Amino acid sequence: MSNEVYAPLKGIRILSFELAFALPAGTRALHDLGAEVVRVTPPGGNNFGRYVSVSDGVFHGKSCISIDLTKQEGRDIAMSLAIQADVVCNNFRPSVLTKYDLAAKVLRERKPELITLQMSGYGTPGPWSDFPAYGPSTEAAGGLNRLMVNEGEVPIRIGTGVFSDQLAGRHAALAIVAALQRRAETGLGEDIDLSMTECITHLMGELMTEAVVSGEVPVSHGNRNPERVPQGIYPCVGDDEWIAISIEDDAMWRDFVEVSEQDMLNDSSYETQQSRWKHHDKLDELIATWTSKWDKNELTELLQTRRIASAPVRTVKDSALDPQFQARGALQLVEHQQPLFGYAAHPHPPLPWLMAGRIRKRLTDFRNNGEDNEEVLYRWLGMTKKEINRLEDEGVLYNEGPVQLGTFRIPQTNYDPEFGQKLGLPK
């Protein structure tokens, strides 16, 4: 691998009016691909940025300016910045930027080659187009929560993360890259309208087709899959230790029976996928009796020698410390201006692909609300320090200065003071 940084979007300017998590996740990917991303916050900023995991995860490396769009001079500055950008995106409700004369139609009239992206909960047009939404509401509206449980059970979310936000952010990044390619070929700009809910329904395309064609609502099979039998999560030695096993076809089943050396599995009633599906409860019981005597990692190694799809069930912490992830550099350091919780850099997963002969872009710190007013406005618009100071004094611009460590929060739990030692982080 050479020392050449993979940055295909180098030279692309993105102006992002971004709140919460979804759009920041998308522009984070574009930044990691080399684009210059300037996020525009209102006075007071994005409260999600107060969580260190979020600031490291989706705000790192972006410049930040803070503008009061309720003031005419603030709107004029925003328009001037938009004219200098290649891409302008936002995840406000669609009516918000219209109110400030910064809607896509207005921007494109001023600069036809501009690419704009509007991300909202439900997209436009439609009766819900201006409804506010966050990830949990779009997951519910898209049918995902209901799919996770059986009829009569309380619908649930996938874990505690922001699944819909991450998914919508990736789709936003993909749409912008596609629009940039089209512009390179034709010189034409693009207006992109992205629905977070449709990111969920797109993910479940075949299930929606099945429901419409059959008239029946798809049911949850839990850990099972009628096309891969048996499939499940089985107990192993230790407290709350498990292994995931998925048998693709009859040939893999025969290999599984052989490697397990369990005579009770060598039964003619289990020979075909269809017959195994009928007896799944009994098979789960027999397999669990066998797996419960094994260490999950050792059993995975054994099964993988026969190409039987299996993996130890890990916590997120287990994955972070796993040799496979570390061998690929699947945790990259986000470097801080000053030590945060005792360390000069924190780990965060980068984009999950590697390019031969390239290295990933260096990840730098979260920038506070308005911290880059002077640098960005001078470089993009030629504004002087005196002008910028006046605008800050008059409340048109807002500048919190460098982030204060005491303002960060760690969600849900305390941090492990030894986490840096385990990952070899710099002090």
Secondary structure as the mmCIF struct_conf table of DSSP 4:
data_model
#
loop_
_struct_conf.conf_type_id
_struct_conf.id
_struct_conf.beg_label_comp_id
_struct_conf.beg_label_asym_id
_struct_conf.beg_label_seq_id
_struct_conf.end_label_comp_id
_struct_conf.end_label_asym_id
_struct_conf.end_label_seq_id
BEND BEND1 ASN A 3 ASN A 3
STRN STRN1 VAL A 5 VAL A 5
TURN_TY1_P TURN_TY1_P1 PRO A 8 GLY A 11
STRN STRN2 ARG A 13 PHE A 17
BEND BEND2 ALA A 20 PHE A 21
HELX_RH_AL_P HELX_RH_AL_P1 ALA A 22 ASP A 32
TURN_TY1_P TURN_TY1_P2 LEU A 33 GLY A 34
STRN STRN3 GLU A 36 THR A 41
TURN_TY1_P TURN_TY1_P3 PRO A 43 GLY A 44
HELX_RH_3T_P HELX_RH_3T_P1 ASN A 47 ARG A 50
STRN STRN4 TYR A 51 TYR A 51
HELX_RH_AL_P HELX_RH_AL_P2 VAL A 52 VAL A 54
HELX_RH_PI_P HELX_RH_PI_P1 SER A 55 PHE A 59
STRN STRN5 HIS A 60 HIS A 60
TURN_TY1_P TURN_TY1_P4 GLY A 61 GLY A 61
STRN STRN6 SER A 63 SER A 66
STRN STRN7 ILE A 67 ILE A 67
TURN_TY1_P TURN_TY1_P5 LEU A 69 THR A 70
BEND BEND3 LYS A 71 LYS A 71
HELX_RH_AL_P HELX_RH_AL_P3 GLN A 72 GLN A 84
BEND BEND4 ASP A 86 ASP A 86
STRN STRN8 VAL A 87 ASN A 90
BEND BEND5 PHE A 92 PHE A 92
HELX_RH_AL_P HELX_RH_AL_P4 PRO A 94 LYS A 99
TURN_TY1_P TURN_TY1_P6 TYR A 100 ASP A 101
BEND BEND6 ALA A 103 ALA A 103
HELX_RH_AL_P HELX_RH_AL_P5 ALA A 104 ARG A 110
TURN_TY1_P TURN_TY1_P7 PRO A 112 GLU A 113
STRN STRN9 ILE A 115 SER A 120
BEND BEND7 GLY A 121 TYR A 122
BEND BEND8 THR A 124 GLY A 126
TURN_TY1_P TURN_TY1_P8 PRO A 127 ASP A 130
HELX_RH_AL_P HELX_RH_AL_P6 GLY A 135 ALA A 141
TURN_TY1_P TURN_TY1_P9 GLY A 142 GLY A 143
HELX_RH_AL_P HELX_RH_AL_P7 LEU A 144 LEU A 147
TURN_TY1_P TURN_TY1_P10 MET A 148 MET A 148
BEND BEND9 VAL A 149 VAL A 149
TURN_TY1_P TURN_TY1_P11 GLU A 151 GLY A 152
BEND BEND10 GLU A 153 GLU A 153
HELX_LH_PP_P HELX_LH_PP_P1 VAL A 154 PRO A 155
BEND BEND11 ILE A 158 GLY A 161
HELX_RH_AL_P HELX_RH_AL_P8 PHE A 163 THR A 186
STRN STRN10 GLU A 190 SER A 195
HELX_RH_AL_P HELX_RH_AL_P9 MET A 196 LEU A 203
TURN_TY1_P TURN_TY1_P12 MET A 204 MET A 204
HELX_RH_AL_P HELX_RH_AL_P10 GLY A 205 SER A 214
BEND BEND12 GLY A 215 GLU A 216
HELX_LH_PP_P HELX_LH_PP_P2 VAL A 217 SER A 220
TURN_TY1_P TURN_TY1_P13 GLY A 222 ASN A 223
STRN STRN11 ASN A 225 ASN A 225
TURN_TY1_P TURN_TY1_P14 PRO A 226 GLU A 227
STRN STRN12 ARG A 228 ARG A 228
BEND BEND13 VAL A 229 PRO A 230
STRN STRN13 GLN A 231 PRO A 235
BEND BEND14 VAL A 237 GLY A 238
TURN_TY1_P TURN_TY1_P15 ASP A 239 ASP A 240
STRN STRN14 TRP A 242 SER A 246
BEND BEND15 ASP A 249 ASP A 249
HELX_RH_AL_P HELX_RH_AL_P11 ASP A 250 SER A 260
TURN_TY1_P TURN_TY1_P16 GLU A 261 GLU A 261
HELX_RH_3T_P HELX_RH_3T_P2 ASP A 263 LEU A 265
HELX_RH_3T_P HELX_RH_3T_P3 SER A 268 TYR A 270
BEND BEND16 GLU A 271 THR A 272
HELX_RH_AL_P HELX_RH_AL_P12 GLN A 273 LYS A 278
TURN_TY1_P TURN_TY1_P17 HIS A 279 HIS A 279
HELX_RH_AL_P HELX_RH_AL_P13 HIS A 280 THR A 291
TURN_TY1_P TURN_TY1_P18 SER A 292 LYS A 293
BEND BEND17 TRP A 294 TRP A 294
HELX_RH_AL_P HELX_RH_AL_P14 LYS A 296 GLN A 304
TURN_TY1_P TURN_TY1_P19 THR A 305 ARG A 307
STRN STRN15 ALA A 309 PRO A 312
HELX_RH_AL_P HELX_RH_AL_P15 VAL A 316 ALA A 320
TURN_TY1_P TURN_TY1_P20 LEU A 321 LEU A 321
HELX_RH_AL_P HELX_RH_AL_P16 PRO A 323 ALA A 327
TURN_TY1_P TURN_TY1_P21 ARG A 328 GLY A 329
BEND BEND18 LEU A 331 LEU A 331
STRN STRN16 GLN A 332 LEU A 340
TURN_TY1_P TURN_TY1_P22 PHE A 341 GLY A 342
STRN STRN17 TYR A 343 HIS A 348
BEND BEND19 PRO A 352 PRO A 352
TURN_TY1_P TURN_TY1_P23 ALA A 356 GLY A 357
STRN STRN18 ILE A 359 ILE A 359
HELX_LH_PP_P HELX_LH_PP_P3 ARG A 360 ARG A 362
STRN STRN19 LEU A 363 LEU A 363
STRN STRN20 PHE A 366 PHE A 366
TURN_TY1_P TURN_TY1_P24 ASN A 369 ASP A 372
HELX_RH_AL_P HELX_RH_AL_P17 ASN A 373 LEU A 381
HELX_RH_AL_P HELX_RH_AL_P18 LYS A 385 ASP A 393
TURN_TY1_P TURN_TY1_P25 GLU A 394 GLY A 395
BEND BEND20 VAL A 396 VAL A 396
STRN STRN21 LEU A 397 LEU A 397
BEND BEND21 PRO A 402 PRO A 402
HELX_LH_PP_P HELX_LH_PP_P4 VAL A 403 GLN A 404
HELX_RH_3T_P HELX_RH_3T_P4 LEU A 405 THR A 407
STRN STRN22 ARG A 409 ARG A 409
BEND BEND22 PRO A 411 THR A 413
TURN_TY1_P TURN_TY1_P26 PRO A 417 GLU A 418
HELX_RH_AL_P HELX_RH_AL_P19 PHE A 419 LEU A 423
TURN_TY1_P TURN_TY1_P27 GLY A 424 GLY A 424
#
